Amino acid sequence: MFVPPKRINKVLSEIFRVARRGLVLNEYHLHEGWGQQSYFKGGRWIHDLFSLIKKVKPDAKIYIHTSAFTGGEWDTFGRLIEVRW
């Protein structure tokens, strides 16, 4: 959430480089249909992680779940994202 759009692809590439079979992110996610890949709100970046992950790791299987956390902006944007390859 603190990575700006100019650096998010590089950060995701590095995460995938060191991860072996997959990863789980509990993160703010910009839902499909917002018409943009990144959005700055409340001092944090909210990215369309599904699209960004597919761009960096096209063969990834991505599962997006509602997070158990609640409150504030987390109710709108918070997601548990499971990525496997």
Secondary structure, 3 states (H helix, E strand, C coil): CCCCHHHHHHHHHHHHHHCCCEEEEEEEECCCCCCCCEEEECCEEEECHHHHHHHHCCCCEEEEEECCCCCCCHHHHEEEEEEEC
